[in-house]
Amino acid sequence: MAKDPKPVDPEKMSRRAQFVETYRMARKSDPRLGLWVGGSFVLGLAVGFGVFFLIAGGTTLGVIISVVGGLLLGALLAMIVFGRRAQNAAYSQMDGQPGAAAAALRMLRGRSWKSTPAIAFTKQQDVVHRLVGPPGIVLIGEGNPNRLKSLMATERRKHERVAADVPIHEVVCGNGPGEVPLAKLVRHVQKLGRSVKPAEMTDILNRLKALDSTRSAVPLPKGPVPTSMKGMRGQMRGR
């Protein structure tokens, strides 16, 4: 019996390979993805051709410009629809999986954001992740809300001891009252404000290193969807 091929790190894939892998993963939970993408392309093509035809006229050059303009608009609209539906499909697959919030936070890349998964946890798989960025320190909990209260309160006290002058926010990722759904987590974090300048990030991270050095590492449960989120990062970044 042939062995299954080893999974390839999406960061090492070509852009085309990432697109194909993202489409394959998204289609599992969104069977009509192809129809939406194809339909949006045809719509964009028709609208683009009509607009450019009215502007350029019915000459040979005008028709060529209209066709090219229609193709470009159709491709743009198809990519927008694909990105949105693939994003929703990825969140749908991840929702409820341990470590889903940590996977979603990977989209916040660059020097302005630093995420650390599973800085605290319980035996029941309640987890607290940490995000350091423009809003300050953001503690993101996922799991049972009642158990998370004491877990996040403990983490807040620990962080206040080493970074008392840094704003600390608490967010619980979930679908219950007062919780932030997974699909809205990244946008919610981005809207927490800008209290920390990029130049202050290094100092904050250095102060947190001493706190992290006393922790025991815990591997997050592996799931099928966080991998596809890496492949989608380029399309979803900044949204």
C-alpha positions in Angstrom: 0.0 0.0 0.0 1.4 3.4 -1.0 2.1 5.8 1.8 0.4 9.1 2.0 2.6 12.0 0.9 4.0 14.1 3.7 2.2 17.5 4.2 4.1 20.4 2.7 4.6 23.6 4.7 2.4 26.2 3.0 5.1 28.8 3.6 7.3 26.8 1.1 4.6 26.4 -1.5 4.4 28.4 -4.6 1.6 31.0 -4.9 -0.3 28.7 -7.3 0.1 25.7 -5.0 -1.2 27.7 -2.1 -4.2 28.8 -4.1 -5.0 25.2 -5.1 -4.6 23.9 -1.6 -6.8 26.7 -0.2 -9.5 26.0 -2.8 -9.4 22.3 -2.0 -9.7 22.8 1.7 -12.4 25.5 1.4 -14.5 23.4 -1.0 -14.9 20.7 1.7 -17.2 23.0 3.7 -18.4 25.2 0.8 -19.4 22.9 -2.1 -20.7 25.9 -4.1 -17.4 27.7 -4.0 -16.7 27.0 -7.6 -20.1 28.3 -8.7 -19.7 31.5 -6.7 -16.2 32.1 -8.1 -17.2 31.3 -11.7 -20.4 33.3 -11.5 -18.5 36.4 -10.1 -16.0 36.1 -12.9 -18.7 36.0 -15.6 -20.5 38.9 -13.9 -17.3 41.0 -13.7 -16.4 40.1 -17.3 -19.9 41.2 -18.5 -19.9 44.5 -16.5 -16.3 45.3 -17.4 -16.8 44.7 -21.1 -19.9 46.8 -21.1 -18.3 49.7 -19.3 -15.2 49.7 -21.4 -17.2 49.3 -24.6 -19.2 52.4 -23.8 -16.0 54.3 -23.1 -13.8 53.0 -25.9 -16.4 52.6 -28.6 -17.0 49.8 -31.2 -13.7 50.1 -33.0 -11.3 47.2 -33.2 -9.1 48.8 -30.6 -12.1 49.5 -28.4 -13.3 45.9 -28.5 -9.8 44.7 -27.5 -9.7 47.2 -24.6 -13.2 46.1 -23.6 -12.3 42.4 -23.6 -9.1 43.0 -21.6 -10.9 45.3 -19.2 -13.6 42.8 -18.7 -11.2 40.0 -18.0 -9.3 42.0 -15.5 -12.5 43.1 -13.7 -13.8 39.5 -13.8 -10.6 38.1 -12.3 -10.6 40.8 -9.6 -14.2 40.1 -8.6 -13.6 36.4 -8.6 -10.6 36.7 -6.3 -12.5 38.9 -3.9 -15.4 36.4 -3.7 -13.0 33.5 -3.4 -11.0 35.2 -0.6 -14.2 36.0 1.4 -15.8 32.6 1.0 -12.5 30.7 1.6 -12.0 32.8 4.8 -15.5 31.9 6.0 -15.0 28.2 5.2 -11.7 28.1 7.1 -13.2 29.7 10.1 -16.1 27.2 9.9 -13.7 24.3 9.8 -11.7 25.6 12.8 -14.6 26.7 15.0 -14.7 24.6 18.1 -11.3 23.1 17.6 -8.7 23.5 20.4 -6.1 26.1 19.3 -8.4 27.7 16.7 -7.9 31.2 18.1 -4.1 30.7 18.0 -4.4 29.7 14.3 -6.5 32.7 13.5 -4.1 35.1 15.2 -1.3 33.9 12.9 -2.7 36.2 10.3 -1.5 39.2 12.4 2.1 39.1 11.2 4.9 41.6 10.9 6.9 43.5 13.5 3.8 45.2 14.9 2.3 41.9 16.2 3.7 39.0 18.2 1.5 36.1 19.2 2.4 33.4 21.7 0.0 30.4 21.8 -1.0 28.5 25.0 0.8 30.6 27.7 -1.6 29.0 30.2 -3.9 26.0 30.1 -6.0 23.6 32.1 -6.4 19.8 31.9 -9.8 20.4 30.3 -8.1 22.1 27.3 -9.0 25.7 28.3 -6.2 27.8 26.9 -5.0 31.4 27.1 -3.0 32.8 24.2 -1.1 36.1 24.3 -0.9 38.8 21.6 1.4 41.8 21.8 0.8 44.6 19.4 -0.4 48.2 19.0 -3.2 47.8 21.6 -0.7 46.5 24.2 -1.0 43.0 25.6 -4.1 41.0 24.6 -4.9 37.8 26.5 -7.2 35.6 24.4 -9.0 32.7 26.1 -10.8 29.8 24.5 -12.7 27.1 26.4 -15.1 27.0 29.3 -15.9 30.7 30.3 -16.2 29.8 34.0 -12.8 28.1 34.2 -11.2 30.8 32.0 -12.2 33.6 34.5 -9.7 32.5 37.1 -7.1 31.4 34.5 -7.1 34.8 32.7 -7.2 36.7 36.1 -4.1 34.8 37.1 -2.4 35.6 33.8 -3.4 39.3 34.1 -1.7 39.6 37.5 1.4 37.9 36.2 1.7 40.3 33.3 0.9 43.4 35.4 3.9 42.6 37.6 6.3 42.7 34.6 4.5 45.3 32.4 2.4 47.5 34.7 2.6 50.4 32.3 1.3 48.4 29.3 -2.5 48.2 28.6 -3.8 44.6 29.1 -6.9 43.5 27.3 -8.9 40.3 27.9 -10.8 38.6 25.1 -12.7 35.3 25.2 -13.1 33.6 21.9 -16.4 31.8 21.5 -20.0 32.0 20.5 -21.5 32.7 24.0 -22.7 36.0 25.5 -19.9 38.5 25.8 -17.6 36.3 23.7 -16.0 37.2 20.3 -16.7 34.7 17.5 -13.7 33.2 15.9 -14.5 34.8 12.5 -14.5 38.3 14.2 -11.5 37.7 16.4 -8.8 39.3 14.3 -10.9 42.3 13.4 -11.9 42.7 17.1 -8.2 42.8 18.2 -7.3 45.3 15.5 -10.0 47.6 16.8 -8.7 47.7 20.4 -6.7 50.8 19.7 -3.1 51.9 19.4 -1.5 52.4 22.7 2.0 51.0 22.0 4.4 52.4 19.5 6.5 50.0 17.4 9.7 51.3 19.1 8.3 50.1 22.5 7.6 46.5 21.3 11.1 45.3 21.9 11.1 46.5 25.5 7.8 44.8 26.2 8.8 41.5 24.6 12.1 41.5 26.6 10.2 42.0 29.9 7.8 39.1 29.0 10.7 36.8 28.3 11.5 36.5 32.0 7.9 35.6 32.6 7.8 33.0 29.8 11.0 31.4 31.0 9.2 29.9 34.0 6.5 28.3 32.0 6.4 24.7 30.7 5.7 24.3 27.0 2.5 22.7 25.8 1.9 21.6 22.2 -1.4 22.7 20.7 -3.6 19.9 19.4 -3.0 19.5 15.7 -6.0 20.2 13.4 -6.6 20.1 9.7 -7.5 23.7 9.2 -4.8 25.9 10.7 -2.5 24.8 7.9 -4.8 26.2 5.2 -5.0 29.5 7.1 -1.3 29.9 6.4 -2.0 29.6 2.7 -4.7 32.2 2.9 -2.6 34.7 4.9 -1.7 36.7 1.9 -5.3 37.1 0.8 -6.7 37.9 4.2 -4.0 40.1 5.7 -5.2 43.5 6.6 -8.9 42.6 6.4 
